[in-house]
Amino acid sequence: MDGRMVTLTEDDARLATQLVAEGRYASADAVVQAAMDALRDAVEIDQNMDWDAVRAAAAEGEAAIARGEYVELRSNRALNAHLNGMLARVKADAERGRRK
């Protein structure tokens, strides 16, 4: 396909200029291409998403919160510790599964 002309809003043009000036992209064309790639990825994710499963998981989470089944994390350190603990349990479960 040959090149196409695209009109950007003033804000978008300013952002593209800033990103090029910062050296994050080689040109405004590269900025637009990156945006199109991200949009293509988002469309693909949306098309492949099982929205019924997402809604069911959200409902399950809301019900658990209503029952008081949640962990309150008040700092990044607490969040990291919690996630690291979850990761350790997943790895241990996977290792046990390989041994069977």
N, C-alpha and C positions, 0 to 999 in steps of 0.2 A: 504494500500500500504506500502511496506517496505521502509526503508530509501534509499535515492538516494545520489550519490556523485555529488557535484557541484564544478566546478572550477571557482574561482573569479579572476578578474584582480587584479593586485597589488594594485591599487587605491581602489577598492571595498573591498579587504581584509583589507587594512589599515583603511578604514572607519568602517568596522564591528568591528575590534579590538578596535578602539577608542570608539565606542558606547557602547561596553561591558565594557571597562575600566571606562567609565563615569557612569556606572550603569544604563544606559537607557534601556539595554536589558540584559537578563541573560546569553545569549550565542550567538555565531555566527549563530547557527541554528535559534534562535529567531529573529535575524536581517533578515535573509533570508526569514523566514516565514512572517514577517511584510512586506517585500518588495513584496512578492507574493500576500499577501492580498491587498496591494495598487494597484498592477497591475490588479488583478481580479476586483477590484472596478472600475478602469479606463476603462477596457474593457467593463464592464457592462454599464457604463455611455455612452461610445462611441456607443455601440450597440443600446441604447435606445434614443440617442439624435436625435432630429428632426433637422437635419442639414439644411434643406430648411428654417425652421423657424429662425434658427440662422443667416443664410445668409440674409434673409429678414430684420431681426432686425438690422443687421450691416448696410445694405444699407439704412434703414430708419434713423439710427443714423448719418451716413455720410451725408445724404441729409440735416438733421436738422443742422448739423455743417456748411454745405455750406451756409445755409440760415441765419447763425448767431444765431441760437436758441440753445444756450448752456450757461452754467454757468462756469466761470473760477474760480477755487479754488486754492489759492496760499499758503495755509498752512494746517496742520493737523487740527487746530482749525476750520478753515473755512469748511473743509470737514466734520468734526464731526457735526458742526452746520447745515450744509445742509442736511446731512443724518438724523439727529434727526428731522428736520422739515419735511422731507419726511415721516418718520415713524409716526409722529404725524398726518399728513394728512391721511395716510392710516388707522390708528386707528380710526380717526374721521369718515372717510367714512364707515368703517366697523360697527361702532356703529350706524350711521344713518341707515344703511342697516338692522340692527337688530330691530330697532324701527318701521320700516315700516310694 
